Amino acid sequence: MSIEAANWAYAEDFVEEDRVILEARDVADQLGCAPVLPGAARAIEVLARTMRATSAVEIGTGAGVSLTYLLRGMAPTGVVTTIDMEPEHHKAARRTVAAAGFAPERARMITGRALDVLPRLTDGGYDIVLIDARKTEYPAYLEHALRLLRSGGLLLMDNALWHGRVPDPAQRDKDTTAVRETLKAVREDETLTLALLTGGDGLLAAVKG
């Protein structure tokens, strides 16, 4: 194992995940959805707590792993609006949220295509927007995210390295290209202060000016 791989593995396992999250990961595997990896998930919780966030939008619910990390970091009254096309994902996420001890009203679940739902959400009404759904739609998600975030709000994008494919210019599949284009758009936006973190599968964090 290379030094880089050893460091990544050590960081991923640095904080042990509890039973609620581990069970949610098992459910996600059964449903065929890939949840945020531990290193990025913990960073999401820390960033949400630092912001004392009270409102967030999550694009891609899955079995509720990242949703639970968001709720754990947010203020006690914080609410996450989470969007997913699959009703079964929301059923699983409700169970995860309940097992984690959160009231059901803390997670506002909307079933539908994100690009149909996002235009109905309030401009400048959110502290955090987390993108973690269809990679080919990342550029469109970004446009909505920047509209939805308040000044000083935080954009988070999971899978920013997309299994190591994004840094490799030889990789030109649709998913990789879309993620790469989204990163380029963020980097060129002078209103954003950003960092690309290598935890998990890569986590982009950007603060809206």
Contacts in CASP RR format, 6 or more apart in sequence:
PFRMAT RR
TARGET T0000
AUTHOR 0000-0000-0000
METHOD contacts of the structure
MODEL  1
MSIEAANWAYAEDFVEEDRVILEARDVADQLGCAPVLPGAARAIEVLART
MRATSAVEIGTGAGVSLTYLLRGMAPTGVVTTIDMEPEHHKAARRTVAAA
GFAPERARMITGRALDVLPRLTDGGYDIVLIDARKTEYPAYLEHALRLLR
SGGLLLMDNALWHGRVPDPAQRDKDTTAVRETLKAVREDETLTLALLTGG
DGLLAAVKG
1 9 0 8 1.000
8 198 0 8 1.000
8 199 0 8 1.000
8 200 0 8 1.000
11 39 0 8 1.000
11 199 0 8 1.000
12 37 0 8 1.000
12 38 0 8 1.000
12 39 0 8 1.000
12 199 0 8 1.000
12 200 0 8 1.000
13 38 0 8 1.000
14 39 0 8 1.000
15 38 0 8 1.000
15 42 0 8 1.000
17 25 0 8 1.000
17 38 0 8 1.000
20 68 0 8 1.000
20 96 0 8 1.000
20 99 0 8 1.000
20 100 0 8 1.000
21 41 0 8 1.000
21 65 0 8 1.000
21 68 0 8 1.000
21 69 0 8 1.000
23 96 0 8 1.000
23 99 0 8 1.000
24 35 0 8 1.000
24 63 0 8 1.000
24 64 0 8 1.000
24 65 0 8 1.000
24 68 0 8 1.000
24 92 0 8 1.000
24 96 0 8 1.000
24 99 0 8 1.000
25 35 0 8 1.000
25 63 0 8 1.000
25 65 0 8 1.000
27 63 0 8 1.000
27 92 0 8 1.000
27 95 0 8 1.000
27 96 0 8 1.000
28 34 0 8 1.000
28 35 0 8 1.000
28 62 0 8 1.000
28 63 0 8 1.000
28 64 0 8 1.000
28 65 0 8 1.000
28 92 0 8 1.000
31 62 0 8 1.000
31 63 0 8 1.000
31 86 0 8 1.000
31 88 0 8 1.000
31 89 0 8 1.000
31 92 0 8 1.000
33 62 0 8 1.000
33 63 0 8 1.000
33 86 0 8 1.000
33 89 0 8 1.000
35 41 0 8 1.000
35 62 0 8 1.000
35 63 0 8 1.000
35 64 0 8 1.000
35 65 0 8 1.000
35 66 0 8 1.000
36 44 0 8 1.000
36 65 0 8 1.000
36 66 0 8 1.000
36 69 0 8 1.000
36 132 0 8 1.000
36 158 0 8 1.000
36 200 0 8 1.000
36 201 0 8 1.000
37 199 0 8 1.000
37 200 0 8 1.000
37 201 0 8 1.000
38 200 0 8 1.000
39 199 0 8 1.000
39 200 0 8 1.000
39 203 0 8 1.000
40 158 0 8 1.000
40 197 0 8 1.000
40 199 0 8 1.000
40 200 0 8 1.000
40 201 0 8 1.000
40 202 0 8 1.000
40 203 0 8 1.000
41 65 0 8 1.000
41 66 0 8 1.000
41 69 0 8 1.000
41 200 0 8 1.000
42 69 0 8 1.000
43 197 0 8 1.000
43 199 0 8 1.000
43 203 0 8 1.000
43 205 0 8 1.000
44 66 0 8 1.000
44 69 0 8 1.000
44 70 0 8 1.000
44 130 0 8 1.000
44 156 0 8 1.000
44 203 0 8 1.000
45 69 0 8 1.000
45 70 0 8 1.000
45 72 0 8 1.000
45 73 0 8 1.000
46 73 0 8 1.000
47 128 0 8 1.000
47 154 0 8 1.000
47 156 0 8 1.000
47 205 0 8 1.000
48 56 0 8 1.000
48 69 0 8 1.000
48 70 0 8 1.000
48 72 0 8 1.000
48 73 0 8 1.000
48 74 0 8 1.000
48 128 0 8 1.000
49 72 0 8 1.000
49 73 0 8 1.000
49 74 0 8 1.000
51 127 0 8 1.000
51 128 0 8 1.000
51 153 0 8 1.000
51 154 0 8 1.000
52 74 0 8 1.000
52 75 0 8 1.000
53 70 0 8 1.000
53 73 0 8 1.000
53 74 0 8 1.000
53 75 0 8 1.000
53 78 0 8 1.000
53 127 0 8 1.000
53 128 0 8 1.000
53 154 0 8 1.000
54 74 0 8 1.000
54 75 0 8 1.000
54 77 0 8 1.000
54 78 0 8 1.000
54 79 0 8 1.000
54 127 0 8 1.000
55 78 0 8 1.000
55 79 0 8 1.000
55 80 0 8 1.000
55 81 0 8 1.000
55 125 0 8 1.000
55 126 0 8 1.000
55 127 0 8 1.000
55 128 0 8 1.000
56 70 0 8 1.000
56 74 0 8 1.000
56 78 0 8 1.000
56 79 0 8 1.000
56 80 0 8 1.000
56 81 0 8 1.000
56 126 0 8 1.000
56 127 0 8 1.000
56 128 0 8 1.000
56 129 0 8 1.000
56 130 0 8 1.000
57 80 0 8 1.000
57 81 0 8 1.000
57 82 0 8 1.000
57 83 0 8 1.000
57 118 0 8 1.000
57 121 0 8 1.000
57 126 0 8 1.000
57 128 0 8 1.000
57 129 0 8 1.000
57 130 0 8 1.000
57 145 0 8 1.000
57 148 0 8 1.000
58 66 0 8 1.000
58 67 0 8 1.000
58 70 0 8 1.000
58 80 0 8 1.000
58 81 0 8 1.000
58 82 0 8 1.000
58 83 0 8 1.000
58 129 0 8 1.000
58 130 0 8 1.000
58 132 0 8 1.000
59 83 0 8 1.000
59 114 0 8 1.000
59 118 0 8 1.000
59 129 0 8 1.000
59 130 0 8 1.000
59 131 0 8 1.000
59 132 0 8 1.000
59 133 0 8 1.000
59 141 0 8 1.000
59 145 0 8 1.000
60 82 0 8 1.000
60 83 0 8 1.000
60 84 0 8 1.000
60 89 0 8 1.000
60 114 0 8 1.000
60 132 0 8 1.000
60 133 0 8 1.000
61 67 0 8 1.000
61 82 0 8 1.000
61 83 0 8 1.000
61 84 0 8 1.000
61 89 0 8 1.000
61 90 0 8 1.000
61 93 0 8 1.000
61 109 0 8 1.000
62 84 0 8 1.000
62 86 0 8 1.000
62 89 0 8 1.000
62 92 0 8 1.000
62 93 0 8 1.000
63 89 0 8 1.000
63 92 0 8 1.000
63 93 0 8 1.000
63 96 0 8 1.000
64 82 0 8 1.000
64 89 0 8 1.000
64 92 0 8 1.000
64 93 0 8 1.000
64 96 0 8 1.000
64 97 0 8 1.000
65 96 0 8 1.000
66 130 0 8 1.000
66 132 0 8 1.000
66 158 0 8 1.000
67 80 0 8 1.000
67 82 0 8 1.000
67 93 0 8 1.000
67 96 0 8 1.000
67 97 0 8 1.000
67 107 0 8 1.000
68 96 0 8 1.000
68 97 0 8 1.000
68 100 0 8 1.000
68 102 0 8 1.000
70 80 0 8 1.000
70 128 0 8 1.000
70 130 0 8 1.000
71 78 0 8 1.000
71 80 0 8 1.000
71 97 0 8 1.000
71 100 0 8 1.000
71 102 0 8 1.000
71 106 0 8 1.000
71 107 0 8 1.000
72 100 0 8 1.000
74 80 0 8 1.000
78 106 0 8 1.000
79 105 0 8 1.000
79 106 0 8 1.000
79 107 0 8 1.000
79 108 0 8 1.000
80 106 0 8 1.000
80 107 0 8 1.000
80 108 0 8 1.000
81 108 0 8 1.000
81 110 0 8 1.000
81 121 0 8 1.000
81 126 0 8 1.000
82 90 0 8 1.000
82 93 0 8 1.000
82 107 0 8 1.000
82 108 0 8 1.000
82 109 0 8 1.000
82 110 0 8 1.000
83 109 0 8 1.000
83 110 0 8 1.000
83 111 0 8 1.000
83 112 0 8 1.000
83 114 0 8 1.000
83 117 0 8 1.000
83 118 0 8 1.000
83 133 0 8 1.000
84 90 0 8 1.000
84 93 0 8 1.000
84 109 0 8 1.000
84 111 0 8 1.000
84 112 0 8 1.000
84 133 0 8 1.000
85 111 0 8 1.000
85 112 0 8 1.000
85 113 0 8 1.000
85 114 0 8 1.000
86 111 0 8 1.000
87 111 0 8 1.000
90 109 0 8 1.000
90 111 0 8 1.000
93 107 0 8 1.000
93 109 0 8 1.000
94 104 0 8 1.000
94 107 0 8 1.000
94 109 0 8 1.000
97 104 0 8 1.000
97 106 0 8 1.000
97 107 0 8 1.000
98 104 0 8 1.000
110 117 0 8 1.000
114 133 0 8 1.000
114 134 0 8 1.000
114 137 0 8 1.000
114 141 0 8 1.000
115 137 0 8 1.000
115 140 0 8 1.000
115 141 0 8 1.000
115 144 0 8 1.000
118 141 0 8 1.000
118 144 0 8 1.000
118 148 0 8 1.000
119 144 0 8 1.000
121 144 0 8 1.000
121 148 0 8 1.000
122 148 0 8 1.000
123 147 0 8 1.000
123 148 0 8 1.000
124 147 0 8 1.000
124 148 0 8 1.000
124 149 0 8 1.000
124 150 0 8 1.000
124 151 0 8 1.000
125 148 0 8 1.000
125 149 0 8 1.000
125 150 0 8 1.000
126 148 0 8 1.000
126 149 0 8 1.000
126 150 0 8 1.000
126 153 0 8 1.000
127 149 0 8 1.000
127 150 0 8 1.000
127 153 0 8 1.000
127 154 0 8 1.000
128 149 0 8 1.000
128 153 0 8 1.000
128 154 0 8 1.000
128 155 0 8 1.000
128 156 0 8 1.000
129 144 0 8 1.000
129 145 0 8 1.000
129 148 0 8 1.000
129 149 0 8 1.000
129 154 0 8 1.000
129 155 0 8 1.000
129 156 0 8 1.000
130 156 0 8 1.000
130 157 0 8 1.000
130 158 0 8 1.000
131 138 0 8 1.000
131 141 0 8 1.000
131 142 0 8 1.000
131 145 0 8 1.000
131 155 0 8 1.000
131 156 0 8 1.000
131 157 0 8 1.000
131 158 0 8 1.000
132 157 0 8 1.000
132 158 0 8 1.000
132 159 0 8 1.000
133 141 0 8 1.000
135 159 0 8 1.000
135 162 0 8 1.000
135 174 0 8 1.000
135 175 0 8 1.000
135 176 0 8 1.000
135 178 0 8 1.000
135 179 0 8 1.000
136 174 0 8 1.000
136 175 0 8 1.000
136 178 0 8 1.000
137 178 0 8 1.000
138 157 0 8 1.000
138 178 0 8 1.000
138 179 0 8 1.000
138 181 0 8 1.000
138 182 0 8 1.000
139 178 0 8 1.000
139 181 0 8 1.000
139 182 0 8 1.000
139 185 0 8 1.000
141 182 0 8 1.000
142 155 0 8 1.000
142 157 0 8 1.000
142 182 0 8 1.000
142 185 0 8 1.000
142 186 0 8 1.000
145 155 0 8 1.000
146 155 0 8 1.000
146 189 0 8 1.000
146 208 0 8 1.000
149 155 0 8 1.000
149 208 0 8 1.000
150 208 0 8 1.000
151 208 0 8 1.000
151 209 0 8 1.000
152 207 0 8 1.000
152 208 0 8 1.000
152 209 0 8 1.000
153 207 0 8 1.000
153 208 0 8 1.000
153 209 0 8 1.000
154 205 0 8 1.000
154 206 0 8 1.000
154 207 0 8 1.000
154 208 0 8 1.000
155 186 0 8 1.000
155 192 0 8 1.000
155 204 0 8 1.000
155 205 0 8 1.000
155 206 0 8 1.000
155 207 0 8 1.000
155 208 0 8 1.000
156 203 0 8 1.000
156 204 0 8 1.000
156 205 0 8 1.000
157 182 0 8 1.000
157 186 0 8 1.000
157 203 0 8 1.000
157 204 0 8 1.000
158 201 0 8 1.000
158 202 0 8 1.000
158 203 0 8 1.000
159 179 0 8 1.000
159 201 0 8 1.000
159 202 0 8 1.000
160 166 0 8 1.000
160 179 0 8 1.000
160 183 0 8 1.000
160 196 0 8 1.000
160 197 0 8 1.000
160 201 0 8 1.000
160 202 0 8 1.000
160 203 0 8 1.000
160 204 0 8 1.000
161 167 0 8 1.000
161 198 0 8 1.000
161 201 0 8 1.000
161 202 0 8 1.000
162 175 0 8 1.000
162 176 0 8 1.000
162 179 0 8 1.000
162 201 0 8 1.000
163 201 0 8 1.000
164 201 0 8 1.000
165 171 0 8 1.000
165 173 0 8 1.000
165 175 0 8 1.000
165 176 0 8 1.000
166 176 0 8 1.000
166 179 0 8 1.000
166 180 0 8 1.000
166 183 0 8 1.000
183 196 0 8 1.000
183 204 0 8 1.000
186 192 0 8 1.000
186 194 0 8 1.000
186 204 0 8 1.000
186 206 0 8 1.000
187 194 0 8 1.000
189 206 0 8 1.000
191 208 0 8 1.000
191 209 0 8 1.000
192 206 0 8 1.000
192 207 0 8 1.000
192 208 0 8 1.000
192 209 0 8 1.000
193 206 0 8 1.000
193 207 0 8 1.000
193 209 0 8 1.000
194 204 0 8 1.000
194 205 0 8 1.000
194 206 0 8 1.000
194 207 0 8 1.000
195 204 0 8 1.000
195 205 0 8 1.000
195 206 0 8 1.000
196 202 0 8 1.000
196 203 0 8 1.000
196 204 0 8 1.000
196 205 0 8 1.000
197 203 0 8 1.000
197 204 0 8 1.000
197 205 0 8 1.000
END
